[in-house]
Amino acid sequence: MGRSTRQQALLTRERILDTAERLFEKNGVSRTSLEDIAVAAGVTRGAIYGHFTSMCVLVSSTACCFSSSSCFFTSAMSQAT
């Protein structure tokens, strides 16, 4: 299989973000692994790393991080250090 087109890559990125946000809201950031996100999004962990260099970057890229009063981003960052 060849490389994906730019449009396919953008759709995959959006699917990863949507899935991550849903799982973060459901399970919490600290109880959601990249493997959980990959399986639920139907991609590999490598595909996630192709779009996001780390879990912290993925967390900070999700909309739920900044719209929730419990701010997932702050919680994830404090647990990552």
Secondary structure, 3 states (H helix, E strand, C coil): CCCCCHHHHHHHHHHHHHHHHHHHHHHCHHHCCHHHHHHHHCCCHHHHHHHCCCHHHHHHHCCHHHHCCCCHHHHHHHHHC
